[in-house]
Every structure is written in structure tokens, then in C-alpha cells.
Amino acid sequence: MPLRVLSVASELYPLVKTGGLADVTGALPAALAAHDVAVRTLLPGYPAVLARIEGVSPALALPDLFGAPARVLAARAGDLALFIVDAPHLYARDALYGHADDALRFAALGAVAAAIGRGAVAGFIPEVVHAHDWQAGLTPAYLANGDGGGRPGTVMTVHNLAYQGKMPAGLLATLGLPVSAYTMEGVEYFGTIGFLKAGLRLSDRITTVSPSYAAEIQTSEGGMGLDGLLRARAGVLSGIRNGIDTAVWNPAIDRHLPARYDAAHPDLRAANKAALQTTLGLAPEPACPLFGVISRLTWQKGMDILAEALTTLIGGGGRLALLGTGDAPIEAALHTLAAAHPGRVGLRIGYDEALAHLIQGDADALLVPSRFEPCGLTQLCALRYGAVPVVARVGGLADTVIDANEAALAAGVATGVQFAPVTAAGLDAAIARTLALWREPRAWRRLQANGMAAEVGWDRPAAQYAALYRTLVGQV
Ligand code: ADP
């Protein structure tokens, strides 16, 4: 019998996605199936989800889910087995987050997860409940404050500690939590109900998405107020790097690429460059190294640092193709930069999966100057696509790219360029190093080839999650 795991998340690729969380929750179930783990994912019933699920059947009636009746639906999306919280009063809106009642919306997700965890759906009684990010953070709290019967083991995964879900303390009774839960050992967090804090305090195991980030979040610099709690729980905290879906991200069959290629034929990427230059209005200059960026435009991602380093990049003969969406002031600053460098900086503000693939399939290098990065996925895609990653030496970026220092070059193992500190000067130096490497075709080919051979899929991380789940079975 496979081990049964209920994964609880607010996003899942390909149904709903705003970031890497969706990629992870969407890809992990198939990878875990190979390790004899059967995953079902519990998702809010957003309109985009309800419109795309198949094989729908009612699994559980909920007479009053924070103010109105609701249902749990069992459903499928491709090979993904799902439970959907069908609660129009909470989820029938287009934007996923940012609503006045987000506390209720995501408490409901946790409460339903706990009910299923305690066996409310006879057809699927999980042995482990795996909660992702603050939106699912109350799941362990509801399980801990239940009726005292048996409960499954719990895992809380932090995809980004910056998003903590701090909600007004006055909602405690509304959320159905007892007064006794409002303590430092429970859900209380600096005078609020801390959704993520609750999950981190009350789950049996904590994971985050890379070993380096697991260490960083235990420091006062990286802990964002939770480092003390995380140090206290270091014995149950581990880092498991994310993978990418190597079927979705495969340059040999990628329908978004005019020219498909594999590790034996990276030269074919040149044809893609022409397509991207046309798409983004870049001057057609195949002899210039093209740097790509695919990113949310936020302080975390270091886009202001990139803006400062642009002179070095352009001055050194480089070109920039940037795809991103996010904070309005950063978008405005990037528009100004693009206007100042016509034909040399191609900018697309927006979310565009096809263009993300095209950039990976033709950029010579991919820049990721994040101030912190729990794992990062774009550098993993870049490795697989032969776009040499140039990354800040933080979190998962530090764990997944081998810097082209002298020793790594001599040993023939380098896959990219790392830089520290994460400042404009640091990025300037990294860009200069990258340009120098690009001018040595043999060294550059080697970097590309090493990257394309690097392990970026889910096999290893899935084995680690499966092993972690098995430590919980029969232990709780
Ligand atoms: P985060 O989750 O912090 O945004 P990650 O690197 O973990 O960063 O994951 C980002 C994911 O979203 C990647 O799959 C990346 O390709 C994709 N992505 C980010 N911005 C865009 C965009 N503007 N258009 C298309 N895909 C994007």
C-alpha cells in the first residue's frame, strides 16, 4: 500500500500559479508516486480551479464553513488527484490574495485539511498532512486542537519566510480556535495570529526548499522574526531543494521554441535568439552576449541592483532581455532604463510563460541577483536550457550553481557564476567575469554542457520527502 499524503496548498501548477510554490506542489506528486507515496492535494475552489478540474464528485458536506455551507469535491487535473474546497463565499473571486477576509479564506483551507486529516473522507485517510506556506499554516493548529482522537503526522514547508500571514488576534473565536491556542507555544505571534508561525510551532517536521536557506532562516539576518523559533526547532528542520518538472522544461521538445535542441547541439539555440530579438525589439546582433531575467519585480529579487549594474552589462557589449511583473516603482524604473538603451534592453512587463521558455532557450546567461532566495527555479531551468546562470550566493542559488572559480574551472565542474556580496559592485564584477568567460568559447561550452547535465529534476528531492514522511508513520 502506498503511503498516503494530503498536500495542502493555495496554488498548484497548472491550475493556479503566482510563483514557485505552484511549480513545486504541481510536480511533487508525480515524483513521489515513484517512491510509493500517493499524494492528494487540497486546494481552494478558485474559479480558475473549478473551471479546469475533471472527474468531479462530492466527497464531504460542510454545513457551515465560516459563515456559509460548503463542500469538498474530489477531482482530477491530468494525473493530479485533488480535493477542492468548494466555498463560493470565500473563493469566488479572481485575485488569489489580498482580500479583507484572507484570514477566513485560508483558515478554512487549514480547517478542512485537518478534518480530512482526521478521517472525514473515508476514501482517503492520510497518514501525513503536508502544509505549504502560510496559507496552509493553520492546518497543524487545527489538528493539535482537535477532539483528541488520532491524527496524522504533519510537515510544514516554508517556500518563502517573507510571507507570514499575520492576522488580527480578535479573530481567534471566529476561526474556531480555543483561547488556549493563543500562546507562544501555539498560534500567538507578536500580538497577532501567525498562520506560518503556528505551522512552524505545531508541525512534527519543518522543511524549507534548500539546505542553505534552512541555515539562513535560523539567523537574525534571515529569520524575519522567526529565527528564534526555528533555532529551537532545528532538530526537526531540514532543507530539501526544489526540482523542476523536466517534462515541462525540456528544450528538446519545448513547443515554445522555434528551434529545439539538446545537450549535444547547443548551437541550435542561435535560431531562438533571432526570434527573441524580434519579440522584444532588440537589435539583431548575434555576436553580443544576451543576458536574460525572468522574475517577480520585488526588492527580494534585486532588480534595483540589476538596474545599477546595467552600465557594466551594456558597456561590456551585453544585451538584456527582461520579463517580469511586480511592484509599480520597479516596473517604472525598468521602463526608463529600456527607453535609455533602445535595441539593447528588451523589456516585457507581464506574466508570459511562452516568453519565459523562449528566454531560457536563447539567452546566453540568466541573471538572478536575489537578496535572498529560498530555492529559486529560474536558475534550474537555465541550467537545463544551457543559459549559464549568474546568481547571488544566497539560499538555493548557492546550493544549485557551481561557481566558475579557478578550481572548478580546472576540475571541469563549473556550471555558472556566483557573486557576493549582493550589491551593484558584486553584480558588476560577476557580469565582467561572465563576459570574459563568454569570450572563451571552449570554456563557455563546458559551462553550458555541465549545466545541461546537472541534476535539476525531482528524483532526489522526492526520495528525501518520501524518507521524511516515513519517519512520521506510526510515530505520532
Ligand atoms: P518566486 O516563487 O519567488 O517567484 P521562483 O524562481 O521560485 O521564484 O519561481 C518563479 C517561477 O515563476 C518560475 O517558474 C519562473 O519561470 C516563473 N516566472 C516568474 N516570473 C514570470 C513571468 N513574468 N512570466 C512567466 N513566468 C514567470
Boltz pocket constraint, residues with backbone or C-beta under 6 A from the ligand:
constraints:
  - pocket:
      binder: B
      contacts: [[A, 18], [A, 19], [A, 20], [A, 21], [A, 23], [A, 294], [A, 295], [A, 296], [A, 323], [A, 324], [A, 325], [A, 348], [A, 350], [A, 351], [A, 352], [A, 353], [A, 356], [A, 375], [A, 376], [A, 377], [A, 378], [A, 379]]
      max_distance: 6.0
